[in-house]
Amino acid sequence: MNLKDFKAGTYLQQYQYKSFLPSKINQTWVWSDPELNILLEKAMLNLSQLDAYSHIVPDIDLFIHMHIVKEANKSSRIEGTKTQIDEDLLTEDYVNPEKRDDWYEVQNYIQAINYAIDQLKKIPLSCRLLKKTHEILLQGVRGQRKSPGEFRRSQNWIGGSNLSDAIYIPPPHEGVPELMSDLEKFWHNSSIQVPYLIRIAMSHYQFEAIHPFLDGNGRIGRLLITLYLVSNKILTKPSLYLSDFFERHRPSYYQALSRVHESNDIIHWIKFFLNAIIETAEQGKITFQKILELCNEINNYLLSLGRRANSVKMIFDYLYKKPVTSAPDLIEKVELSKRPISEILNKLVKSNYLIESTGYQRNRIFKFKKYLDLF
């Protein structure tokens, strides 16, 4: 079917409201829009160039961790959390009590991303994987009573205070399993000729239209994009996340999604999505280039330290994963005792690699600002 003939679905009259039943999408899709071809080509080129850094950057997994933290922060902020990235990197004791609930939600999302990425080494992308990831996302936080890890068994809605004034009402819960089964088949159907990026653009829209969970649909739906790219080996490592782009263009993001079920304009959404890929991958390449430059600078600095170089390198390796830390945190995570860690921290502050952010003599927080600023 041609994308210009896409029919998003139909409205179903329920008691005192109308819900939207999305059409199934597991079929071949074609188009005649030349702009879409150009965007698709550029998006794939930028993704391949971004992925090349996974093979160039030493110890790439150290730096992927910060990409995950950034994604958890940005995706959660779209849903209303207020913490900044440096706050999300703190241990619980150092978090402002007023922001602790938001901090817990971001920490859950970090765990959920790490779990899902690890599982892709063992099992294919599936509804089962998304359910388990959703369970981790909602454990012990504000959505813990909204059926973590299960597709919904009641009607939900988006916007408004109830069904009578909702902005969008997804399909009745009875239709969710069949629609999600169709979506899962679309991910893996090798008999249809649809490029990967078109599939995942349509899949993100479809997932949000179905809204299969009672809570957490936005975060799982955005994570789905990265999981799909990794599972299909478009990315060797999970180095691309679109939530930062979606947060910066939030009104356009929601408008592009809404435009599909309001006027069947899936092409507008796909173009928006491909532009998000292009810009985010381009920024990712710049970030990795700056990471390489910083690593070279630090390696030269380590060469000047003589016998202490190995100890300082251990500290830096930890800071690449967690660029906001404290002495007790380092004592727990790095195989060094209190005195050498304290001496190294003071030395790194004097060398302008770390800044101490509290101004206190005790309970001090150190930030690897040069690195943190890259994200």
N, C-alpha and C positions, 0 to 999 in steps of 0.2 A: 504493500500500500504506500502511496505517496504521502509524505509528511504534511503536505498542504491539505490533504483530505482527512487528517487526523480528527477523530471524534473522541473527546476526552471522557465522555460518559453521559449519564442521564440523571436527572433529579427524581428522587422517589418521595412521594407524599407519605409522610409519617403522621402520627397524631400531633397536630398543631405545629409541625415544622417539616421542612424538606431536607433530606440528606442526599449526598452526591455519591453515585455508584460509578467508579471509574471503569472504563472499558479495559479489557485485557490487552496486553501489548506484545505477547510472545509471537511475533511474526516478522517477516522481512519488511524493512522500511527503506524507501528510496526518496530522492528529492531532486529538484531541478534548479535549486538556488545556488548560483556560482559563489556567492559570498560564504555560504556554509562550507563549500569545498576549501576555500582559502583559509578560513578559520580552523578547520579540521587539520589541514596540513601544517599550519603554524603551531597549533597546540601539540601535535605529535612530535614535531621537531624540537620544541622547547622541552617537552618531557624527556626526550632521548638525551638532550644535552644536560638536563638536570641529573638524570640517572647516571651519566658518565662520572659525576663527582662521587658516586657511591664506590667507584673503582679507583678513584684518584686519592681521595682524602684518607689518610691513615686513621685507623681506629674509628671508622665512620660511626659505629654504634654509640660512641661517647657523645657525638653531636646530634644524633637522631633523637636522643632523650629530650633535648631542649626543643626540638620541633614538636614533640609530643606534648610537652608542657604548654607550649604556645597554643597548640590546637585546643587542648583542654580548656585553657583560659578563654580563648576567643569564642569557641563554640558555646561554652557555658554563659558567657556574657550576652550572647544573643538571646539566651533564655532568661536573663535578668540578674545573674550574679554580678558582684561589684568588685571582686578582688583584682589586683594587678598581678602581673607575672612574677615580680619579685616577692610578693606576699605568698603566692602559691608555692614558692620554693622554700619557704620557711618551715620549720618543724612546728607542730601544733602549739607548743608552749609559748612561742613567740608571736602567734597570730592574735590580732585584736579580737577580743571576745565578740564584738558586734559583727565581725566578718567570719566568724568561725563556721557557721552553717554553710556559707558560700565556699569556704576553703575545703570543707568536707566534700562538697559536690565536685569540685575540681579534682581533688585527690582520687575520688571514685572514678572519674572519667579517665584519668591517667592510668589507673589500674585496668580499666575496661579496654582501653586502646592496647596496652601492652599484652593483655590476655588474648585479644582477638588476633593481633599480629602474630603472636607465638603459635596460636592454634592453626593459622593458615599453613604452617609447615607440616601439619599432620592431617588436616581435613580440608575439604573445599569450602568455599564461601557458601553459606546456606542459611535458611531460616533458623535452624537449630543453633548455629553459631551466634546469630544476632540475638536470639533469646537469652543465651547465657551471658553475652556481653551486656545486655540490658539489665539482667539480674545484678551484675556487679555494679553497674552504673547507679542503681537505685538503693543499694544495700545501706541501711542505717541513716538515710538522709530524708529530705522532705517528701520524696515520692515513694517511700518504702511501703506505704499502704496501697499503692496503685499497681498491684499484681506484677512485681518485678519478675522478669523472665517469662512472662506469659502474654500471648495475644489477648486483647481485651475481650471481655464478655458483656460489655455494656456500651451504650452510645457515648461518645465523647464529642467535643466541639472545639473550635479555635476562635478566640476573641469573644468578647461579650461576657456577661455574667452567668448566662444560662442558654439553653437551646433556643429560647424565643428571640434573643438578640445576638446570636452568634454570627461571626463573619463567615465561617465555613463549617459545615457539618459533614464529616466523613461518612462512609457507608455504614450501614448497620453491622453490628459485630458478627452476625451470622455469615456475612460474605467475606470476612477478613481471611480465613484460611485458604479459600479458593483463589482469591486475588493474590495473596502472598505466594502461593504455589505457582501461579502463572508467572509472577515476577522472578522467582527462583529459576524456573525453566528458561526464562529469557536470558538470564546471566550465562547459562551453560549450553544453550541450544546451538550446536555446531552446524546444523542444517540450514540455518538462515544466514543471509549475507548482510550483516549490520556491523559497522566498525565499532571497536571497543568504546571509544569516547561518545559515540551517539548512544550506545546501549546504556552507559552509566549516567549520561545526562537524562535520558528518559527514565531510567530507574530511580534516580533521586526524586524527580517529580512524582513518579508513581508511588514511591514509598510514602512521601509526605501526603499525597492525596488519599491513600489508604489509611494512614495514621493508625498502624496496627496496635500500638500500645496505648495505655491510658496516660502515660507520661514519658518524657524522654525521647519522643519521636524525632525532634529536630536534631539532637545530638547523635543519635544512632544513624539517622539518615545522612548526615554529613560525614560521619565516620565510614559509612558504606562506600563512599567514593574512593577513599584511600585503600580500603580493603579490596575493592574490585581491581584497582590498578596494580596492587601487589600480587593478588591471586592470579592475574593474567600476565604477570612478569613484564608489564609495561614499566614498572618501577622495581628495581632490585631490593631497595630499602624503602620504608614508609617515609619518604622525604617531602611529600607534597600534601598540604592540607588547605582547604579552601575557606575555612571559617573566618580567617582574617579578612579576606576579600568580601565575603558575605556580610561581615559585621560593618565594614567601612561603607558598603553599599546596601545597607539593610532595607531601606524602602524599595529600591530597585529589585532586590532579591525577592522580597515578598510579592511585589507587583508582577514580576516575571512568572512566578509560580501560579499566582491567582489568575493571570491572563490565560493560562491553559484551560482551566475548567470553566472560565467565564466565556471565552471566545474560541476555544480549540486551537489557540496559537502556540503550538509546541515548538515551532521554528524559532520564535522570539526567545523562548526559554533556552533552547539549545545554543543559540548564538551568545546569550548572556553567560551560559555555563562555559562555553569554549573560551570566551574572553577572560573568564576567571582563571581557567587553566593557563592560558598564555601569560597573563600578568603574574600570577603566583609562581609559575615555574621560572619566569625571568628573574623575579625577586629572589627565588631560591638559589639560582645560579650565582647571583651577586653575593648572597650571604655565604655560600660555601667558598667563594673566592676570598672573601674577607676572613673567613675562618682559617683558610690555608695561610694567608699572610700573617695572621696573629700567631698561628702555630709556629711558623718559621721564626718570628720574632722571639717567641718564648724559648724555642730550642736554642737559639743563639744566646739568650740570657742564661739558660741552664749550663751551657758550655763554660760560662765564666765563674761558675760556683764551685768547681772542684769536687771535693768529696761529698759535699752536701747536695749535689745535683740530683741524685736518685731520690732523696727524701722530698725535695721540692717538686720533682716530677710527679711523685705520688699525689701530692696536694693538688697540682694542676689537673691531673687526670680526673680527680674527684670534682674539681671546680668546673670542668667542661660539662659534667652531667648536672651539677647543682651549684650554679654560680652565686648563690646566696647561702651563706653557711655561718657556723659559729665554732668556737674551739671545742666545746663538748661534742658537737656533731662530728667533727673531724676525728676526735679521739675515738669515737665509736666506730667510724667507718674506715679509717686509715690506720695501718699498722705502725703507728708512732705514738709515743707517750706524750703527756701534757707539755713538758718543758720544750722539746724540740718543735712541737706544733706551734706553741706560743711564739717561739723565736722566729719561726718561718713566717707566721702571719705578720708579725711586726716588720720583718724584712720586706715582705711583699707590699705592705702599706707604704713603706719608705720608697720603694721602687715604683710606686704608682700603678701596680697591677691590681691591688685591692684598695677599696675605701672602707673605712669603718663608719657605719651609718647611724649609730645611736649616740655617740659622744660620751657614752658611759665608760666607767672603768671595769664594770662587771656586766655579764650578759650581753657582750658585744656581738654585733652582727657585721659580717664582712661581705662585701659585694665585689665580684669580679666584673667590674663595670664595663671594661672594654669589650668583654665577651657578651655580657647581658645586653648591651646596647644593640648588638647585631640582630636581636630578636624583638 
